[in-house]
Amino acid sequence: MKIYGIDFTSAPSARKAITYAQCTLSEKGLILERLGYLTSFDEFEHFLRQSGPWVAGMDFPFGQPRKLIENLGWPQTWNGYINCVAKMTKVQFVAVLTKYCDGRINGDKHHLRMTDRLAHSRSPMMLYRVPVAKMFFEGAPRLLKAGLSIPPCLIRDDPRLVVEAYPALVARRWIGHRSYKTDTIKQQTSARESAREEIVRGLRSMDARIYFGFDIHFNDDQANVFIQDGSADQLDALLCAIQAGWAYAQRDRNFGMPTDCDPLEGWIADPQLLSVNPQIK
């Protein structure tokens, strides 16, 4: 099976591209074939239209918290409220979230989805610092428009399947909550490079096979790229592909997602979230 990992950005360009890892999953394991870049949303949309079958793990929130959706009076289906968002400009979307948050007390401004609570990830309403809300705005409507199957949000009879990924969950398997990436050269430290090296070593270990159910293969040149790249965009793309490969391997078990998870909010595909949800059998 062709597997992709996508490290997303809300404003792709030649300087800060959407980074992807192209892999193949077989009885030999997950094999990294190439790393590449998409420098515009036109290129991203072209990528989504390519013929299946394939599975992709994408690093942005596919949904918003149910509490926000209900309070705003948005449609109570994923495709319904994503269509509403798709009709907005980015400025309008930002204004909606800003007005909503400004009208609420501290501690009740940025809601979390259930999967965010379990993954210790940011609220998909966050507009600044790491602007995951803007990533949602740019990403989710394009997934809907492309006609993909998007468990658990919208299941379709389509050989192209996407799951929400969160590469930090994979990294934490070996380095805990230590930082392994930076956006500036000045912040590049030996400690962060060492953390990336530990992740790479972990991916090549027996622990990875036991945890994800398959070996992960990449060559020494690719390993060196992962270690030397302070942004960790290429490493994150591979980590997203690992989560996508794991979800595909769990396809007969609801892609490793709780059968009662909220399709309005979406779910991050990762075995760690399976282990903290005893209702998943």
GUMIKOL-989476 format. One record per residue: x negated, y, z negated of N, C-alpha, C, O in turn; residue in three letters. Coordinates in steps of 0.05 Angstrom, whole numbers. Example, Ala and Ser with C-alpha at 12.3 -4.5 7.8 and 13.67 -1.06 7.14 Angstrom:
# residues 2
ATOM,n.xx,n.yy,n.zz,ca.xx,ca.yy,ca.zz,c.xx,c.yy,c.zz,o.xx,o.yy,o.zz,rest
ATOM,-264,-114,-156,-246,-90,-156,-264,-66,-156,-285,-66,-169,Ala
ATOM,-257,-45,-142,-273,-21,-143,-258,1,-157,-268,23,-161,Ser
//
This chain:
# residues 281
ATOM,n.xx,n.yy,n.zz,ca.xx,ca.yy,ca.zz,c.xx,c.yy,c.zz,o.xx,o.yy,o.zz,rest
ATOM,-17,-24,0,0,0,0,-18,25,0,-37,27,-15,Met
ATOM,-10,44,16,-24,70,17,-16,86,-8,8,90,-13,Lys
ATOM,-35,96,-23,-30,111,-47,-44,138,-45,-67,140,-37,Ile
ATOM,-30,159,-53,-42,186,-53,-40,198,-81,-21,193,-96,Tyr
ATOM,-60,214,-88,-59,231,-112,-61,259,-103,-79,266,-87,Gly
ATOM,-44,277,-113,-43,305,-105,-48,323,-129,-32,323,-147,Ile
ATOM,-69,338,-128,-74,359,-147,-63,385,-135,-75,396,-117,Asp
ATOM,-40,394,-146,-24,415,-133,-33,443,-143,-45,446,-164,Phe
ATOM,-26,463,-126,-29,491,-134,-6,506,-123,5,499,-102,Thr
ATOM,3,527,-137,26,543,-128,19,563,-106,36,577,-95,Ser
ATOM,-7,566,-100,-16,585,-79,-40,574,-64,-62,584,-68,Ala
ATOM,-36,554,-47,-58,541,-34,-72,560,-14,-59,576,-1,Pro
ATOM,-98,557,-13,-115,573,6,-140,558,10,-145,537,-1,Ser
ATOM,-157,569,28,-183,557,32,-200,557,7,-216,539,3,Ala
ATOM,-196,577,-10,-212,580,-35,-201,561,-57,-217,550,-72,Arg
ATOM,-175,558,-58,-163,540,-78,-141,524,-64,-118,531,-62,Lys
ATOM,-150,500,-54,-132,484,-38,-117,463,-55,-124,458,-78,Ala
ATOM,-96,452,-44,-84,428,-54,-103,405,-48,-110,401,-25,Ile
ATOM,-112,391,-68,-132,370,-64,-118,343,-65,-101,338,-82,Thr
ATOM,-126,325,-47,-114,298,-47,-135,277,-46,-157,280,-36,Tyr
ATOM,-127,254,-58,-143,230,-57,-127,209,-43,-105,202,-51,Ala
ATOM,-138,198,-21,-125,178,-6,-137,151,-13,-161,147,-12,Gln
ATOM,-120,132,-22,-128,106,-32,-112,84,-19,-91,89,-6,Cys
ATOM,-121,60,-23,-106,36,-16,-104,18,-41,-125,13,-54,Thr
ATOM,-80,8,-47,-77,-11,-69,-72,-38,-58,-53,-43,-42,Leu
ATOM,-88,-58,-65,-86,-85,-57,-94,-104,-80,-98,-95,-102,Ser
ATOM,-96,-130,-73,-104,-148,-94,-133,-143,-104,-141,-152,-125,Glu
ATOM,-148,-127,-88,-175,-120,-96,-175,-96,-116,-196,-91,-128,Lys
ATOM,-153,-82,-118,-151,-59,-136,-145,-34,-120,-136,-35,-97,Gly
ATOM,-148,-11,-133,-144,15,-121,-170,24,-109,-190,29,-124,Leu
ATOM,-172,28,-83,-196,35,-70,-194,63,-59,-176,69,-43,Ile
ATOM,-211,81,-68,-212,109,-58,-224,109,-30,-247,101,-27,Leu
ATOM,-209,119,-11,-219,120,17,-230,147,24,-251,149,37,Glu
ATOM,-217,168,15,-227,195,22,-214,216,4,-192,211,-7,Arg
ATOM,-227,238,2,-217,262,-12,-213,284,9,-230,286,28,Leu
ATOM,-192,299,7,-186,319,27,-171,343,16,-166,344,-8,Gly
ATOM,-166,363,33,-154,388,24,-132,397,42,-132,393,67,Tyr
ATOM,-111,409,30,-89,421,45,-90,451,37,-85,458,14,Leu
ATOM,-95,468,56,-100,496,49,-75,514,53,-77,539,50,Thr
ATOM,-53,503,60,-28,518,63,-4,500,57,-6,476,56,Ser
ATOM,19,513,53,43,497,49,52,484,75,65,463,74,Phe
ATOM,46,496,97,52,483,123,38,456,124,49,436,133,Asp
ATOM,12,455,116,-3,430,116,9,410,96,10,386,101,Glu
ATOM,18,420,73,30,403,53,56,391,63,61,367,60,Phe
ATOM,73,407,76,98,397,88,92,377,110,107,357,112,Glu
ATOM,72,381,125,64,362,146,56,336,133,63,314,143,His
ATOM,41,337,111,33,314,96,58,298,87,59,274,89,Phe
ATOM,78,312,76,102,299,66,117,285,89,131,265,84,Leu
ATOM,115,295,113,131,283,135,117,259,147,130,245,164,Arg
ATOM,93,253,140,79,230,152,94,204,146,106,201,125,Gln
ATOM,94,186,165,109,161,163,100,144,140,76,144,133,Ser
ATOM,119,131,127,113,112,105,108,84,116,107,80,140,Gly
ATOM,104,65,98,107,68,70,82,80,56,59,74,64,Pro
ATOM,87,97,36,65,106,19,77,116,-7,101,122,-9,Trp
ATOM,60,118,-27,68,128,-54,49,150,-62,25,147,-58,Val
ATOM,59,172,-72,42,194,-80,49,203,-108,72,205,-116,Ala
ATOM,28,208,-124,31,220,-151,23,249,-149,1,255,-140,Gly
ATOM,41,267,-157,36,296,-154,37,310,-180,55,306,-197,Met
ATOM,17,327,-184,12,340,-210,27,366,-212,15,388,-212,Asp
ATOM,53,365,-214,69,388,-221,96,378,-231,104,356,-224,Phe
ATOM,110,394,-248,136,384,-258,157,383,-236,161,402,-221,Pro
ATOM,171,360,-234,191,357,-214,218,369,-223,236,374,-207,Phe
ATOM,221,374,-249,246,384,-260,242,404,-282,220,409,-291,Gly
ATOM,264,415,-291,265,434,-313,280,421,-337,295,402,-333,Gln
ATOM,277,432,-361,291,420,-384,321,422,-381,332,442,-372,Pro
ATOM,335,401,-390,364,401,-389,376,425,-404,395,437,-395,Arg
ATOM,364,433,-426,374,455,-441,375,481,-424,394,496,-425,Lys
ATOM,353,486,-409,353,509,-392,374,507,-370,389,526,-365,Leu
ATOM,376,484,-357,395,480,-335,424,485,-345,439,499,-332,Ile
ATOM,430,474,-368,457,478,-379,462,506,-387,484,517,-382,Glu
ATOM,443,519,-400,447,547,-409,450,566,-386,464,586,-388,Asn
ATOM,436,560,-363,438,578,-340,463,571,-323,469,586,-304,Leu
ATOM,476,549,-329,499,542,-313,493,531,-286,509,532,-267,Gly
ATOM,468,521,-283,461,509,-257,475,482,-254,485,471,-273,Trp
ATOM,477,472,-229,490,446,-224,478,424,-240,454,424,-246,Pro
ATOM,494,404,-247,485,383,-265,475,358,-250,477,336,-260,Gln
ATOM,464,363,-227,449,342,-212,422,354,-204,420,378,-200,Thr
ATOM,402,336,-202,375,346,-195,376,360,-168,366,383,-165,Trp
ATOM,387,347,-147,387,360,-121,404,385,-120,399,403,-104,Asn
ATOM,425,385,-137,442,409,-139,427,433,-148,428,455,-136,Gly
ATOM,413,431,-171,399,455,-181,374,461,-166,365,484,-166,Tyr
ATOM,361,440,-154,338,446,-138,346,462,-113,331,480,-104,Ile
ATOM,369,456,-102,379,472,-79,384,501,-87,380,519,-71,Asn
ATOM,393,505,-112,397,533,-122,370,547,-124,368,570,-115,Cys
ATOM,350,533,-134,324,545,-136,312,551,-108,300,572,-104,Val
ATOM,318,533,-89,307,537,-62,318,562,-48,305,572,-30,Ala
ATOM,341,571,-57,353,595,-45,341,621,-57,347,643,-46,Lys
ATOM,326,619,-78,314,642,-91,287,648,-78,273,631,-67,Met
ATOM,278,674,-80,251,681,-75,235,675,-100,247,671,-121,Thr
ATOM,209,674,-98,192,670,-122,197,692,-142,198,687,-166,Lys
ATOM,199,717,-132,204,740,-150,231,736,-165,232,742,-189,Val
ATOM,251,727,-151,277,722,-164,275,700,-185,287,702,-207,Gln
ATOM,261,679,-178,259,656,-197,244,665,-222,252,658,-244,Phe
ATOM,222,679,-218,207,689,-241,224,708,-259,223,707,-283,Val
ATOM,241,724,-246,258,743,-261,279,727,-277,285,735,-299,Ala
ATOM,290,706,-266,309,689,-280,297,678,-305,309,679,-327,Val
ATOM,273,666,-303,261,654,-326,252,675,-346,254,671,-371,Leu
ATOM,242,698,-337,233,719,-355,256,730,-370,254,734,-395,Thr
ATOM,278,735,-357,302,746,-371,312,726,-392,320,733,-414,Lys
ATOM,312,700,-384,322,680,-402,304,679,-427,314,678,-450,Tyr
ATOM,278,678,-424,260,676,-446,261,702,-464,259,700,-488,Cys
ATOM,263,725,-451,264,750,-466,288,752,-484,288,766,-504,Asp
ATOM,309,737,-477,333,738,-493,335,718,-515,356,715,-527,Gly
ATOM,313,704,-520,314,683,-541,292,688,-562,273,702,-557,Arg
ATOM,297,676,-585,279,681,-608,253,665,-603,252,646,-588,Ile
ATOM,232,674,-617,206,660,-615,209,631,-624,223,626,-644,Asn
ATOM,197,613,-610,200,585,-616,222,571,-601,224,547,-601,Gly
ATOM,238,587,-587,260,575,-571,261,589,-544,283,593,-532,Asp
ATOM,238,595,-533,236,608,-507,230,588,-485,243,587,-464,Lys
ATOM,209,573,-489,200,554,-469,207,525,-478,194,514,-496,His
ATOM,227,514,-466,237,488,-474,219,466,-462,205,471,-443,His
ATOM,221,443,-474,206,419,-464,226,398,-455,247,395,-467,Leu
ATOM,218,383,-435,232,359,-427,224,337,-446,204,339,-460,Arg
ATOM,239,315,-447,231,293,-464,204,282,-456,187,276,-473,Met
ATOM,199,281,-430,173,270,-421,150,289,-428,127,280,-433,Thr
ATOM,155,315,-430,134,334,-438,127,330,-468,104,332,-476,Asp
ATOM,148,325,-484,143,321,-513,125,296,-517,106,297,-533,Arg
ATOM,131,275,-502,116,250,-505,88,252,-494,69,241,-504,Leu
ATOM,85,268,-472,59,270,-459,42,293,-470,19,296,-463,Ala
ATOM,54,309,-488,41,333,-499,32,351,-476,9,361,-476,His
ATOM,50,356,-457,45,373,-435,60,400,-438,77,402,-456,Ser
ATOM,53,419,-422,65,446,-424,94,446,-415,103,428,-400,Arg
ATOM,109,466,-424,136,470,-415,135,476,-385,119,492,-376,Ser
ATOM,153,464,-369,155,471,-341,166,499,-335,169,507,-312,Pro
ATOM,172,513,-357,182,541,-355,159,561,-356,163,585,-352,Met
ATOM,134,551,-362,111,569,-365,104,583,-339,100,570,-318,Met
ATOM,103,610,-339,98,625,-315,69,635,-314,59,642,-292,Leu
ATOM,55,635,-337,28,647,-337,8,628,-349,15,607,-359,Tyr
ATOM,-17,636,-349,-40,619,-356,-41,595,-337,-53,597,-316,Arg
ATOM,-28,573,-344,-25,552,-324,4,554,-314,22,545,-328,Val
ATOM,8,565,-291,36,572,-282,51,548,-271,58,547,-247,Pro
ATOM,57,529,-289,71,505,-279,99,510,-269,109,496,-252,Val
ATOM,112,532,-278,138,539,-268,136,547,-239,154,540,-223,Ala
ATOM,115,561,-231,112,569,-203,105,544,-186,112,543,-163,Lys
ATOM,90,525,-198,85,501,-184,110,485,-179,115,474,-157,Met
ATOM,128,484,-199,154,472,-196,169,486,-173,181,472,-156,Phe
ATOM,170,512,-173,185,528,-154,175,521,-125,191,519,-107,Phe
ATOM,149,519,-121,139,514,-95,140,484,-87,143,477,-64,Glu
ATOM,139,467,-107,137,438,-101,163,424,-99,168,410,-79,Gly
ATOM,180,426,-119,205,410,-120,223,414,-96,232,394,-85,Ala
ATOM,229,439,-88,246,442,-64,235,430,-39,250,420,-22,Pro
ATOM,208,430,-37,196,417,-13,199,387,-14,202,374,7,Arg
ATOM,198,375,-38,203,346,-40,231,339,-32,236,320,-17,Leu
ATOM,250,355,-41,278,351,-34,282,353,-4,295,336,8,Leu
ATOM,272,374,8,275,379,36,263,357,53,273,351,75,Lys
ATOM,241,345,44,227,325,59,242,298,60,235,281,76,Ala
ATOM,262,295,44,278,270,45,265,246,31,272,224,38,Gly
ATOM,247,251,13,233,230,-1,250,216,-22,270,227,-30,Leu
ATOM,241,193,-31,252,180,-54,236,190,-79,212,188,-79,Ser
ATOM,250,200,-99,237,214,-121,248,203,-148,265,216,-160,Ile
ATOM,239,179,-157,249,169,-182,239,185,-206,216,193,-206,Pro
ATOM,256,190,-226,284,181,-228,304,203,-218,328,200,-221,Pro
ATOM,293,224,-206,310,247,-199,330,242,-176,353,249,-178,Cys
ATOM,320,229,-155,336,224,-132,326,200,-117,305,202,-103,Leu
ATOM,339,178,-120,331,153,-107,343,152,-79,367,154,-76,Ile
ATOM,326,148,-59,334,146,-32,323,121,-19,303,110,-28,Arg
ATOM,336,112,3,325,90,18,305,100,38,311,103,62,Asp
ATOM,281,107,28,260,118,44,234,106,36,229,102,12,Asp
ATOM,217,99,55,191,86,49,170,105,37,148,96,30,Pro
ATOM,177,131,36,159,150,24,169,156,-4,192,164,-8,Arg
ATOM,152,151,-24,160,154,-52,141,171,-67,116,168,-64,Leu
ATOM,151,189,-83,134,207,-99,142,204,-129,165,202,-135,Val
ATOM,122,205,-145,126,205,-174,111,229,-186,90,238,-176,Val
ATOM,121,239,-208,107,260,-222,83,249,-237,86,229,-252,Glu
ATOM,61,262,-234,36,254,-247,26,275,-266,34,299,-264,Ala
ATOM,10,267,-285,-2,286,-304,-30,275,-310,-33,259,-329,Tyr
ATOM,-51,283,-295,-77,270,-297,-90,271,-325,-106,254,-332,Pro
ATOM,-83,291,-341,-94,294,-368,-89,269,-384,-105,261,-401,Ala
ATOM,-66,256,-379,-60,231,-395,-80,209,-389,-88,194,-407,Leu
ATOM,-88,207,-364,-109,187,-357,-135,194,-370,-149,177,-381,Val
ATOM,-143,220,-368,-168,229,-379,-169,224,-409,-190,216,-420,Ala
ATOM,-147,228,-423,-147,225,-452,-152,197,-461,-160,192,-484,Arg
ATOM,-149,178,-443,-154,150,-449,-183,147,-459,-189,130,-476,Arg
ATOM,-201,164,-448,-230,161,-454,-242,185,-469,-263,182,-482,Trp
ATOM,-230,209,-467,-242,232,-480,-224,246,-499,-230,268,-509,Ile
ATOM,-200,235,-505,-182,248,-522,-173,275,-511,-168,277,-487,Gly
ATOM,-171,295,-527,-162,321,-518,-185,341,-512,-181,365,-510,His
ATOM,-209,330,-509,-232,347,-502,-228,358,-474,-216,345,-457,Arg
ATOM,-238,382,-469,-236,395,-443,-256,383,-424,-279,377,-431,Ser
ATOM,-247,379,-399,-265,368,-379,-266,384,-353,-278,377,-334,Tyr
ATOM,-252,407,-353,-251,424,-329,-253,453,-336,-249,461,-359,Lys
ATOM,-260,469,-316,-262,498,-320,-256,511,-293,-259,499,-272,Thr
ATOM,-248,537,-294,-243,552,-269,-265,571,-262,-265,583,-240,Asp
ATOM,-285,573,-279,-307,592,-273,-334,579,-278,-336,561,-295,Thr
ATOM,-354,588,-263,-381,577,-266,-391,583,-294,-405,566,-306,Ile
ATOM,-384,606,-305,-395,614,-331,-386,595,-353,-400,590,-373,Lys
ATOM,-362,583,-349,-352,565,-370,-362,536,-366,-358,519,-383,Gln
ATOM,-376,531,-344,-387,505,-340,-407,498,-362,-427,513,-365,Gln
ATOM,-403,477,-376,-421,469,-398,-428,440,-395,-415,424,-382,Thr
ATOM,-450,433,-408,-459,405,-408,-439,387,-421,-436,364,-414,Ser
ATOM,-424,399,-441,-404,383,-455,-381,375,-437,-372,352,-438,Ala
ATOM,-373,393,-419,-351,387,-401,-360,368,-379,-346,350,-370,Arg
ATOM,-385,372,-370,-396,353,-350,-399,326,-362,-393,306,-349,Glu
ATOM,-407,325,-387,-409,299,-401,-382,286,-404,-379,261,-402,Ser
ATOM,-361,302,-409,-334,291,-411,-325,279,-384,-313,258,-384,Ala
ATOM,-331,293,-362,-324,282,-336,-339,255,-331,-329,237,-319,Arg
ATOM,-364,255,-340,-380,230,-336,-368,207,-352,-367,185,-343,Glu
ATOM,-358,213,-376,-345,193,-392,-319,182,-379,-313,159,-379,Glu
ATOM,-304,201,-366,-280,192,-352,-287,174,-329,-275,153,-325,Ile
ATOM,-307,182,-313,-316,165,-290,-325,138,-300,-318,117,-288,Val
ATOM,-340,137,-322,-349,112,-332,-325,95,-342,-324,70,-338,Arg
ATOM,-305,108,-354,-282,94,-362,-266,82,-339,-255,60,-341,Gly
ATOM,-264,97,-317,-249,88,-294,-261,63,-282,-248,47,-269,Leu
ATOM,-287,60,-286,-301,37,-275,-303,14,-295,-315,-7,-289,Arg
ATOM,-291,17,-318,-294,-3,-339,-271,-24,-338,-251,-21,-324,Ser
ATOM,-275,-46,-353,-255,-66,-356,-230,-54,-370,-208,-64,-366,Met
ATOM,-234,-34,-387,-212,-22,-401,-191,-10,-381,-167,-13,-385,Asp
ATOM,-201,1,-359,-183,12,-339,-166,-10,-326,-142,-7,-322,Ala
ATOM,-179,-32,-320,-165,-55,-308,-143,-65,-327,-121,-71,-319,Arg
ATOM,-150,-68,-353,-131,-77,-372,-107,-58,-375,-84,-66,-378,Ile
ATOM,-114,-32,-376,-94,-12,-381,-75,-7,-357,-51,-6,-361,Tyr
ATOM,-86,-5,-333,-70,1,-309,-63,-24,-293,-44,-22,-276,Phe
ATOM,-76,-46,-298,-69,-70,-284,-85,-75,-258,-79,-94,-243,Gly
ATOM,-104,-58,-252,-120,-61,-228,-147,-48,-231,-150,-29,-247,Phe
ATOM,-167,-57,-216,-193,-45,-216,-192,-19,-199,-175,-16,-182,Asp
ATOM,-209,0,-205,-210,26,-191,-238,28,-178,-258,26,-192,Ile
ATOM,-238,31,-152,-263,30,-137,-269,57,-123,-252,68,-109,His
ATOM,-293,67,-128,-303,90,-113,-333,88,-113,-345,76,-132,Phe
ATOM,-346,100,-93,-375,96,-91,-390,117,-108,-378,134,-120,Asn
ATOM,-417,114,-109,-433,130,-126,-433,160,-117,-434,178,-134,Asp
ATOM,-431,165,-91,-430,192,-82,-404,206,-91,-405,229,-100,Asp
ATOM,-382,191,-90,-357,202,-99,-358,206,-130,-347,226,-140,Gln
ATOM,-370,188,-144,-373,191,-173,-388,216,-180,-381,230,-198,Ala
ATOM,-409,221,-164,-425,245,-169,-409,271,-164,-412,290,-178,Asn
ATOM,-392,270,-144,-375,293,-138,-356,298,-162,-353,321,-170,Val
ATOM,-345,277,-172,-327,280,-195,-341,292,-219,-330,308,-234,Phe
ATOM,-365,284,-224,-380,294,-247,-390,322,-243,-389,338,-262,Ile
ATOM,-399,329,-219,-410,356,-214,-389,378,-210,-395,401,-215,Gln
ATOM,-366,371,-201,-345,391,-195,-332,400,-221,-316,386,-233,Asp
ATOM,-339,425,-229,-329,435,-254,-299,440,-254,-286,439,-275,Gly
ATOM,-287,445,-231,-258,449,-229,-243,423,-235,-219,424,-243,Ser
ATOM,-255,401,-229,-244,374,-232,-220,369,-214,-204,351,-220,Ala
ATOM,-216,385,-194,-193,382,-176,-194,355,-162,-174,341,-160,Asp
ATOM,-218,347,-153,-220,321,-139,-216,298,-158,-204,278,-151,Gln
ATOM,-227,300,-182,-223,280,-202,-194,278,-210,-183,256,-212,Leu
ATOM,-180,301,-213,-152,300,-220,-135,287,-198,-116,273,-204,Asp
ATOM,-143,291,-173,-129,279,-151,-130,248,-153,-111,234,-149,Ala
ATOM,-154,238,-160,-157,209,-163,-140,200,-187,-127,179,-185,Leu
ATOM,-140,215,-209,-125,207,-233,-95,206,-226,-81,188,-236,Leu
ATOM,-86,224,-209,-58,224,-200,-52,199,-183,-31,187,-185,Cys
ATOM,-71,191,-166,-68,167,-150,-67,142,-167,-52,124,-161,Ala
ATOM,-82,142,-189,-81,119,-207,-53,117,-220,-43,95,-222,Ile
ATOM,-41,139,-228,-15,138,-239,6,130,-218,25,115,-225,Gln
ATOM,2,139,-193,20,131,-172,18,101,-166,38,87,-162,Ala
ATOM,-7,91,-166,-11,62,-162,1,46,-184,13,25,-179,Gly
ATOM,-2,55,-209,10,41,-231,41,41,-229,53,20,-233,Trp
ATOM,53,63,-221,82,65,-218,91,46,-196,111,32,-200,Ala
ATOM,76,45,-174,84,26,-153,83,-3,-163,100,-19,-156,Tyr
ATOM,62,-10,-178,60,-37,-189,83,-43,-208,89,-67,-212,Ala
ATOM,95,-22,-219,118,-26,-238,145,-22,-224,165,-18,-237,Gln
ATOM,145,-24,-197,170,-17,-182,193,-35,-189,216,-27,-187,Arg
ATOM,188,-60,-198,210,-78,-206,218,-73,-234,237,-85,-244,Asp
ATOM,205,-54,-248,212,-47,-275,217,-17,-276,207,-2,-294,Arg
ATOM,232,-7,-257,240,21,-255,216,39,-254,217,62,-264,Asn
ATOM,195,30,-240,171,46,-237,158,54,-263,145,75,-265,Phe
ATOM,163,38,-284,151,43,-310,165,66,-325,154,77,-344,Gly
ATOM,189,73,-317,204,95,-329,227,83,-345,238,62,-338,Met
ATOM,235,97,-367,258,87,-382,283,86,-364,288,104,-349,Pro
ATOM,299,65,-367,323,63,-351,343,85,-358,361,91,-342,Thr
ATOM,341,96,-382,359,117,-390,346,145,-391,357,163,-403,Asp
ATOM,323,148,-377,311,175,-376,329,193,-360,344,184,-342,Cys
ATOM,326,219,-365,344,239,-354,336,246,-325,315,258,-321,Asp
ATOM,352,239,-305,344,245,-277,345,275,-272,333,284,-252,Pro
ATOM,358,290,-289,359,319,-286,331,331,-291,324,351,-279,Leu
ATOM,317,319,-310,291,330,-319,267,317,-304,247,331,-299,Glu
ATOM,269,292,-297,247,278,-286,230,264,-307,236,266,-331,Gly
ATOM,209,250,-298,193,234,-316,164,231,-305,161,228,-281,Trp
ATOM,145,233,-323,117,229,-315,110,199,-315,116,185,-334,Ile
ATOM,98,190,-293,91,162,-290,64,156,-304,43,165,-294,Ala
ATOM,65,142,-326,40,135,-340,46,113,-360,66,114,-374,Asp
ATOM,28,93,-363,33,72,-382,33,81,-411,45,68,-428,Pro
ATOM,20,104,-417,22,114,-445,50,121,-453,58,118,-476,Gln
ATOM,66,132,-434,93,139,-440,111,114,-442,132,115,-455,Leu
ATOM,103,93,-429,117,67,-432,113,57,-460,131,46,-473,Leu
ATOM,88,60,-470,82,48,-497,95,63,-519,100,52,-541,Ser
ATOM,102,89,-515,115,104,-537,146,103,-534,160,116,-549,Val
ATOM,155,88,-514,184,85,-510,192,55,-513,192,41,-493,Asn
ATOM,198,47,-538,203,18,-542,227,8,-527,231,-16,-525,Pro
ATOM,245,26,-517,268,17,-502,261,6,-475,277,-7,-462,Gln
ATOM,236,12,-465,228,1,-439,218,-27,-443,199,-31,-458,Ile
ATOM,230,-46,-430,222,-74,-432,210,-84,-406,203,-107,-404,Lys
//
